[in-house]
Amino acid sequence: MLSDAFTRASTMFSTYAPIYPELFVVLAAFVLLMWGVYNRYPAGLSISIVAVGVLVGAMVLVARQPAVAQELFNGAFVDDGFARFMKILTLAGAALAILLSLDYLRRERILRFEYPVLILLATAGMMLTISANDLISLYLALEFQSLALYVLAAFHRDNLRSTEAGLKYFVLGVLSSGLLLYGSSLVYGYTGATNFARIAEAVHTSGASVGLVFGLVFILAGLAFKLAAVPFHMWTPDVYEGAPTPVTAFFATAAKMSAMAMLIRVVLTAFPDATQQWQQIVIAISVASMALGAFAAIGQKNIKRLLGYSSIGHVGYALVGLAAAVPGGAASDGVSAVLIYLAIYLAMTAGAFACVLAMRNGRTTYSESISDLAGVSKEQPLFAFLFAMLLFSLAGIPPLAGFFAKLYVFNAAVQSQLYWLAIVGVVLSVISAYYYLRIVKVMYFDEKGETFEPIAPSVKITLGITAAFTLLFFLYPSPLKLAADAASRTFF
């Protein structure tokens, strides 16, 4: 009898193996929360370091999942190649965000144990969102991550800008959730299902009715809010500027990964027979995001706001690949291009924010003005070189990784005969290079301004990892390309 009970228990545990990484992150967050609550001494630094180890351990658990797709909870949760790829990117972004925060939070006197716990909880929500295969599980996972993100945006509670950022993000996040719920209710009303596979079956059988298209539009609008794509981008510059810089890096990296994964899975899994409808929306959002990112960032003086507009533009470039991922075109190549773009964007953006956190002066404050970088190459040539290299990569200048990221998505558009979209992307990419090159000009050719302190060790580690990837990607791109190709085959 004891052996039978042991067999049943082992069977039950093996059944839930696909969700082990999420359970590991959540349980670790609860343990660290209790450690912080009952510790007699401040434990923010030690808990942050352990949290990074937890995220690395979760990456190992994700990578060790079986190669076959697995479903749980009547198909509401799916673990497949695409989910594993995106989860690893999300976990990497979260780990880098915690590394970037160590020195910043200490100097700002807000190094509290709640920060890494909130990062872990938000990351667990993002992982659940990536694996969501049902409109209900998608919404619940999205709210799980959003509740932690609202608090993180306002984490510097004695800072007016941080409080304002948290409030704006909360109000507009609630609006986006309402749009998503309304769209989901319309889709359920017209298909009688919330599971993505069953929605796809209903659309295949009955076609895309007007009511269903309205629901799809509302769902895409709600997801575009989370993605910060035009015209649902209005929160991005203010939240990016006001939130603590490591939190901004978290929003720009890990949160972007999960948001894009949501969008890809929804349109390709639930609406494969409504490609004409969602492709038009994706193309419009893509062009608008690339255009805004190219022009709105030109006049920015605050580097965090500039990177906020830059992230909007990069969302547009990534959506070019998604627009090409339609049946009859280079569908698999389109998704693969998006995944490669996201991986490279993650490294470039994390490195850029590491450089922003390196802009600390002797008054225990962090500079955010572009003008404060004037002449920094004269005293810190290595820092100036690495920052310039990351900016060149963001602009898409060869042979850096950013060039190949754009090359893949534009090539996918050409393969799908979206020639005009590829041309528009190239032109706007050239225009956007202006504001990146302006920062390089300030660093190398302007008169000496601020004197920055030596870079903190945790920031050095992040900057070194991301800069090395960005610089050396062209030497050995095949591992990322093969992984992205394998993940993209999930849908085709």
ROBABA-164300 format. One record per residue (C-alpha): x, y, z. Coordinates in steps of 0.02 Angstrom, whole numbers, plus 32768, in hexadecimal, padded with zeros to 4 digits. Last residue first. Example, Ala and Ser with C-alpha at 12.3 -4.5 7.8 and 13.67 -1.06 7.14 Angstrom:
BEGIN
82AC7FCB8165/82677F1F8186/
//
This chain:
BEGIN
80CA85087895/80A985527942/812C84F879AA/81A485037918/81D285B17956/822B856879EE/829C84FA7982/82C7858C790F/82EC85FB79A6/8362857879F1/83BA855F794A/83D1861A7931/840F863479E3/848F85A879D1/84BE85E0791E/84F386937941/85AD866E795D/862086FB7926/859387777908/8561877179BF/860B87B079F9/85E588687A1B/853588587A5F/855B87BE7AC7/85F8880C7B0F/859B88AE7B35/851088507B8F/858287E97BFD/85FB88777C25/857288F57C4B/851B887D7CC1/85BD88527D1C/85F389097D24/8549893A7D6B/855F88BA7DF6/861088FB7E17/85DD89B47E24/862A8A267D9F/86AE8AA07DDC/86678B4E7E01/86338BC37D77/867A8C6D7D51/85F98CDE7D00/86228D527C6F/86B78D4B7BFA/869C8DA97B57/863B8D507AD0/868B8CDF7A4C/86908C2D7A8E/86018C187B08/858E8C997ABA/85AC8C527A0B/85838BA47A49/84E18BE77A92/84B68C3A79EC/84DB8B967992/844C8B4379EF/83D98BD579C8/84028BD0790F/83F88B1378FA/833C8B237907/83358B6D7858/83948AD8780F/83208A5F7867/828B8ABF7824/82C98AA67773/82EF89ED778E/824589CC77DD/81E88A277752/824689BF76D1/821C891C772D/8165894E7736/81638979767D/81AB88D0764F/812A886A76AE/814487DB7633/8149875876BE/82028738769B/821D87F6769F/81CC8801774B/82388770778A/82D387CA7747/82A0886777A6/828F88027847/833787A97832/8398884477FB/835488A6788E/839D882B790B/843B881A78A2/845E88D478AF/843B88D47969/84C1884F7984/854F88BF794A/85A188AE789F/854E891C7869/84E889B478A4/8437899078E0/84198A2D7947/840D89C579E4/84B5897A79B4/85038A26799E/84BF8A557A4A/850989B87A96/85B289DE7A46/85AB8A927A82/858A8A587B34/861A89DC7B2B/86928A5D7AE3/86608AE47B60/86778A6C7BF1/87228A397BAF/87588AED7B92/872D8B287C42/87898BCD7C5B/878C8C157BAA/86F98BAF7B6E/86878C077BEB/86928CA77B84/85DB8CD47B9D/857A8C467BEE/85218CC17C61/84CD8D0C7BC6/84678C6C7BB2/84138C907C58/83F18BFD7CCB/84798C147D4E/84728BA67DE7/848A8BF17E92/85038BCD7F1F/854F8C7C7F0A/85ED8C357EBD/859C8C0D7E18/85448B737DD7/85318B527D1C/85588A987D28/849E8A787D41/847E8ABD7C92/85068A4A7C4E/84B189B47C9F/841089F37C50/846189E87BA4/84A4893A7BC9/83F888FB7BFC/83B389487B5C/843388F87AE9/8426884C7B39/836888477B37/8362888D7A86/83D087FE7A4C/835C877C7A98/82C187D77A5A/830287E579A8/832E872C79A3/827F870279DD/822F8777795E/8298872E78D1/8265867D7902/81AE86B178FD/81C286F9784F/822C8668780F/81A485EF7845/8121864F77E3/8188867A7748/80E8869676E7/8053862876BC/80188621776F/804586C077CE/80E286EA7831/8113878477CB/80B287FA783E/810C87A978D0/81B587D57885/8182888B786E/814288857921/81F6887B795E/821F891F7904/818889757953/81B889397A01/8264898279DD/82168A2D79BF/81B98A287A65/825B89F47ABB/82B28A8D7A71/82298AFD7AB5/824E8ABA7B62/83098AC27B42/82F58B7C7B1F/828D8B907BBC/83188B3C7C1F/839B8BAB7BCC/83468C4D7BFC/83648CD27B77/82E58C947AF8/82CF8CF17A54/82F88C6379DF/829A8BDE7A41/81F18C0C79F6/822B8BF57942/826C8B44792E/820B8AF379BB/816B8B43797D/81898B0378CD/81B98A537903/81218A497975/80A98A8978EF/80EE8A10786D/80E0897B78E3/803389A87924/7FF089B47873/804689117840/800388B678DA/7F5188F378B9/7F5688BE7803/7F9E88157833/7F1487FB78B3/7E8988017831/7EDE87A477A2/7F1C8721781B/7E6F86F17857/7E8486377839/7F1C862B78AB/7EBA86847935/7ED0862679DA/7F7F85DE79C4/7FD7865D7953/7F8186FB7990/7F7E86CF7A49/802A867D7A51/8083870E79FC/802D87937A66/8050873C7B0A/8106871D7ADB/811987D67AB2/80D888057B5E/814587847BB5/81E587C37B62/81BA887A7B7B/81A3885E7C36/824F880C7C41/82AE88967BE5/826989477BE5/820289327C83/829688E67CE0/830989717CA4/828989F07CE4/828C89957D8A/834A89A57D8C/83378A617D68/82BB8A847DF4/82148AB47DA3/81F98B677D6C/824D8B6C7CC2/82108AC37C84/81638AE47CCA/81578B8E7C74/819C8B507BCD/81308AB17BCB/80838AE57C04/804B8B297B5C/80798A8D7AFA/7FCD8A4F7AC7/7FCF8AA07A1A/80588A627A01/80A289C87A55/80CB89C47B0E/80C589047B11/805089017BA6/7FE089817B50/7FED891E7AAD/7FA688867B09/7F0988E67B38/7EF7892B7A87/7F11887D7A3D/7E8588397AAB/7E1388CA7A79/7E3488AD79C0/7E1787F279D1/7D7088127A23/7D3C88867996/7D748801791A/7D0687827973/7C7187F67966/7C8D880F78AC/7C988754788D/7D3D86FA786D/7D0D86527822/7C9285D27864/7CF985317862/7DAA85767864/7D7885FB78E3/7D2A85777953/7DC385057945/7E398596796C/7DD185C37A05/7DDC850D7A3A/7E9A850F7A2C/7EA685B47A8B/7E3A857B7B1C/7DB685FE7B44/7D2585B07AE7/7C7385D47AAF/7CB386217A0D/7C4D86C279FD/7C2E86E37AB6/7CDB86A87AE9/7D2C87207A6C/7CBF87AE7AAB/7CE887867B61/7DA2877F7B37/7D98882A7AE4/7D4688737B7E/7DC788227BEF/7E5988637B88/7E1189127B82/7DF689117C3E/7EA788D37C5C/7EE889617BF0/7E8889DF7C58/7EC989947CFA/7F7989A37CB6/7F588A587C89/7F2A8A817D3D/7FB58A177D89/803F8A567D17/800C8B097D38/80098AED7DF4/80B18A937DF7/81038B1A7D8E/80BD8BA37DFE/81038B4C7E97/81AC8B3C7E42/81AB8BF37E0F/81808C2C7EBF/820E8BCB7F11/81F08B937FC3/819A8AF47F85/822D8AB87F1E/81CF8A167EF7/814B8A707E90/81708A117DEF/819089737E56/80E4897C7EA5/808C89837DFD/80FD88F77DBC/80CA88817E49/801188977E22/803688877D68/808687DA7D74/7FF087887DC5/7F7987F07D5A/7FC687A77CBC/7FC186F77D03/7F0887087D29/7EE387527C7D/7F4286CC7C1E/7EF686427C89/7E4986817C59/7E71869B7BA0/7EBB85EC7B94/7F6585AB7B5F/7FCE86087BDF/808385CD7BD9/80CE867B7BBF/805686C37C40/808B86427CC1/814186737CA5/8113872C7CB4/80B7870C7D57/814F86B07D9C/81B987457D67/814887BE7DC4/815487527E60/821187477E52/822588037E36/81B288257EC9/821E87B77F39/82BB880D7EF7/827488B77F2B/822388847FD0/82CD8864801E/82EF891E8029/837D897F7FDA/83238A277FDB/83B08A948018/83CC8AE57F6D/84818AAE7F74/844F89FE7FA5/83C689F57F24/843C8A297E99/84CB89B67ECD/846389177ECC/83E589467E45/844689157DA9/845A88637DE6/839F88597E0A/837688967D59/83F4881B7D0E/839C878A7D64/82F187C67D28/832C87D67C74/837887287C7A/82D786E07CC0/827387317C33/82EA86F07BAD/82E486417BF7/8227864A7BFE/821E867F7B47/828185E77B0A/8222856F7B7B/817985B17B45/81A585A17A8C/81E484F07AA2/814784B87AFC/80F884BF7BA9/803E84DF7BA3/7FC685197C2A/7F09852A7C13/7F0484857BB5/7E9484297C2F/7F00845D7CC4/7FA684287C79/7FF084167BCA/809783D27B8D/80F683F57AEB/818883807ACB/823D83B37AEB/8237837A7B9F/825F84017C21/831784117C4F/832784C27C09/829884FF7C76/82E584B37D13/838E84FF7CEA/833F85AA7CD0/82E685967D77/838E85787DCA/83D186197D7D/833986757DBF/8351862B7E6D/8409865A7E6B/83DA870D7E42/836087087ED3/83EC86CB7F47/844F87687F1B/83B887D77F3B/8395877F7FE1/844987A18018/843F88587FEA/8394887C8035/83B3882280D8/83A488AF8156/83BE88628203/834688078277/830E879281EC/8258875E8202/820C87C38174/829F87B080FB/82AB86F48110/81EF86E48103/81F18742805E/828586DA8023/8222863B8043/818986827FEA/81EF86B77F53/8243860B7F4D/819785BA7F4B/816286297EB9/8202860B7E55/81FE854F7E70/814585447E46/8164859F7DA2/81F6852C7D76/8193848F7DA8/80FF84B67D35/812984337CB2/814A83B17D3B/809583AF7D76/807182FF7D39/811982C47D7E/80E282F77E2D/803C829C7E1C/809181FF7DDD/810E82067E6B/808082177EE8/801E81877E9B/80B881177E9D/80DF81447F52/802C811D7F83/803780767F29/80DD80507F80/808F80748029/800080008000/
//
